[in-house]
Amino acid sequence: MSKIKLPSTLEGKTILVAGAAGFVPGHLCEFYLGLGAKIIGLDNFITGSRSTVELLSKNKNFEFHECNIFERLPDFSKNKIDFIFSLASPASPIDFDQIPVEIMRVNSEGTLKLLEVARAKGARFLEASTSEVYGDPEIHPQVETYQGNVNPIGPRSCYDESKRFAEAMTMSFHRHYKVDTRIVRIFNTYGPRMRPNDGRVIPNFITQALKNQDITVYGDGQQTRSFCYVSDLVQAIHNVMFCDDPTPFNVGNPDEYTVKQAAETIIKYLGAKSKIAYRPIMQDDPRKRRPDLTKLQKISDYRPKVTFEEGIKRTAEHFKGLK
Ligand SMILES: NC(=O)c1ccc[n+]([C@@H]2O[C@H](COP(=O)([O-])OP(=O)(O)OC[C@H]3O[C@@H](n4cnc5c(N)ncnc54)[C@H](O)[C@@H]3O)[C@@H](O)[C@H]2O)c1
């Protein structure tokens, strides 16, 4: 596999970003606005934030449409679209519990609608899949060739299985209609502009540490996770969008922590007085998570740059600034 050549500018290019008001997509929009692209953002705010759209809208190259992508997309008949990022999906365990049907619909019907736009416009399409496609993995670290251990009817299945479906649909459009597609499998990512009450590990721990409350750890805390700071993730996604391989790539940070270590480290970095409070483990909680990044590193010189300490401090600063 040869190394990719990244564009120095995307001036004159139009990028459609589904989920633009969300955490990762908002950072991705900022990155591409910085490269001079025009962005068309779509979101229905089910988990996204209006303040992210207000921030992005300061740039004249950002255009926004409020819409539910699995119901109806705006009329793009007069638009040129060069790239499509399919990032619209709630992604937190709290969402799996509260809006499972919306999650299944956006990853299936929503992805289908976006792929149809890619086909009609001749645009390159990237699907934001997830490490959850590996379920509770039996091999470690996870390589892209591993086919996963997913419970199809468990409480996480609305997300895991609909993302697996989205990957299958993406590959079907690639094989059958020759659409130019990419797939990234995103591992745990954190950073500023996550919802403080998001329900995912890092925002939970930071929010509790900033209030000196007990840090809630589910199970014995020996399950592992690998946490990627959002700017490193955006760089990895960019690298995959500009490679020429349609098969899935793991993207994330390979540094692995037990959840207990992550809690202790956050308490230390933030100088909190919190203790750890253990609660019963959630069903189908994966025991181990670490991306094998060999494939990504064959096409690019990708190395995460932001340390866990720096990332936690930047995220905590953001949470402190919220009213
Ligand atoms: N953050 C992570 O650790 C992580 C890990 C794996 C995969 N991902 C994937 O990355 C993408 C972004 O995740 P995030 O963490 O930024 O989540 P997020 O919830 O902040 O962003 C998702 C955005 O999609 C929007 N959305 C959801 N359903 C929609 C619909 N039907 N129509 C229009 N907009 C809709 C939401 O309002 C939100 O703004 C998702 O596809 C997610 O599955 C994220």
The ligand as an SDF file (V2000), in Angstrom:
LIG
                    3D

 44 48  0  0  0  0  0  0  0  0999 V2000
  -17.2580    9.9690   19.7520 N   0  0  0  0  0  0  0  0  0  0  0  0
  -16.9290    8.6880   19.6920 C   0  0  0  0  0  0  0  0  0  0  0  0
  -16.2110    8.1770   20.5640 O   0  0  0  0  0  0  0  0  0  0  0  0
  -17.4010    7.8300   18.5420 C   0  0  0  0  0  0  0  0  0  0  0  0
  -16.9750    6.4910   18.5290 C   0  0  0  0  0  0  0  0  0  0  0  0
  -17.4020    5.6780   17.4830 C   0  0  0  0  0  0  0  0  0  0  0  0
  -18.1710    6.1900   16.4480 C   0  0  0  0  0  0  0  0  0  0  0  0
  -18.5560    7.4850   16.4890 N   0  0  0  0  0  0  0  0  0  0  0  0
  -19.4210    7.9560   15.3890 C   0  0  0  0  0  0  0  0  0  0  0  0
  -19.0600    9.2800   15.0090 O   0  0  0  0  0  0  0  0  0  0  0  0
  -20.2370   10.0230   14.6580 C   0  0  0  0  0  0  0  0  0  0  0  0
  -20.3230   11.2810   15.5200 C   0  0  0  0  0  0  0  0  0  0  0  0
  -20.3740   10.8890   16.8930 O   0  0  0  0  0  0  0  0  0  0  0  0
  -20.3520   11.9670   18.0700 P   0  0  0  0  0  0  0  0  0  0  0  0
  -19.6740   11.3290   19.2070 O   0  0  0  0  0  0  0  0  0  0  0  0
  -19.8480   13.2500   17.5670 O   0  0  0  0  0  0  0  0  0  0  0  0
  -21.9010   12.0320   18.4120 O   0  0  0  0  0  0  0  0  0  0  0  0
  -22.9110   13.2800   18.4580 P   0  0  0  0  0  0  0  0  0  0  0  0
  -24.1750   12.7280   19.0050 O   0  0  0  0  0  0  0  0  0  0  0  0
  -22.2930   14.4410   19.1460 O   0  0  0  0  0  0  0  0  0  0  0  0
  -23.0810   13.6640   16.9060 O   0  0  0  0  0  0  0  0  0  0  0  0
  -24.0360   13.0600   16.0690 C   0  0  0  0  0  0  0  0  0  0  0  0
  -24.8620   14.1630   15.4030 C   0  0  0  0  0  0  0  0  0  0  0  0
  -25.8060   13.5370   14.5210 O   0  0  0  0  0  0  0  0  0  0  0  0
  -27.0540   14.2120   14.6510 C   0  0  0  0  0  0  0  0  0  0  0  0
  -28.1190   13.3000   14.2330 N   0  0  0  0  0  0  0  0  0  0  0  0
  -28.4790   12.1200   14.7930 C   0  0  0  0  0  0  0  0  0  0  0  0
  -29.5210   11.5820   14.1460 N   0  0  0  0  0  0  0  0  0  0  0  0
  -29.8400   12.4400   13.1340 C   0  0  0  0  0  0  0  0  0  0  0  0
  -30.8230   12.4420   12.1220 C   0  0  0  0  0  0  0  0  0  0  0  0
  -31.7230   11.4500   12.0030 N   0  0  0  0  0  0  0  0  0  0  0  0
  -30.8410   13.4700   11.2430 N   0  0  0  0  0  0  0  0  0  0  0  0
  -29.9530   14.4810   11.3370 C   0  0  0  0  0  0  0  0  0  0  0  0
  -28.9920   14.5500   12.2940 N   0  0  0  0  0  0  0  0  0  0  0  0
  -28.9400   13.5350   13.1870 C   0  0  0  0  0  0  0  0  0  0  0  0
  -27.1320   14.5630   16.1260 C   0  0  0  0  0  0  0  0  0  0  0  0
  -28.0570   15.5800   16.4190 O   0  0  0  0  0  0  0  0  0  0  0  0
  -25.6820   14.9810   16.4030 C   0  0  0  0  0  0  0  0  0  0  0  0
  -25.4890   16.3550   16.1620 O   0  0  0  0  0  0  0  0  0  0  0  0
  -21.4150    9.0660   14.8660 C   0  0  0  0  0  0  0  0  0  0  0  0
  -21.7180    8.4400   13.6360 O   0  0  0  0  0  0  0  0  0  0  0  0
  -20.8770    8.0370   15.8300 C   0  0  0  0  0  0  0  0  0  0  0  0
  -21.5220    6.7920   15.7210 O   0  0  0  0  0  0  0  0  0  0  0  0
  -18.1970    8.3260   17.5180 C   0  0  0  0  0  0  0  0  0  0  0  0
  1  2  1  0
  2  3  2  0
  2  4  1  0
  4  5  1  0
  4 44  2  0
  5  6  2  0
  6  7  1  0
  7  8  2  0
  8  9  1  0
  8 44  1  0
  9 10  1  0
  9 42  1  0
 10 11  1  0
 11 12  1  0
 11 40  1  0
 12 13  1  0
 13 14  1  0
 14 15  2  0
 14 16  1  0
 14 17  1  0
 17 18  1  0
 18 19  2  0
 18 20  1  0
 18 21  1  0
 21 22  1  0
 22 23  1  0
 23 24  1  0
 23 38  1  0
 24 25  1  0
 25 26  1  0
 25 36  1  0
 26 27  1  0
 26 35  1  0
 27 28  2  0
 28 29  1  0
 29 30  1  0
 29 35  2  0
 30 31  1  0
 30 32  2  0
 32 33  1  0
 33 34  2  0
 34 35  1  0
 36 37  1  0
 36 38  1  0
 38 39  1  0
 40 41  1  0
 40 42  1  0
 42 43  1  0
M  CHG  2   8   1  16  -1
M  END
$$$$
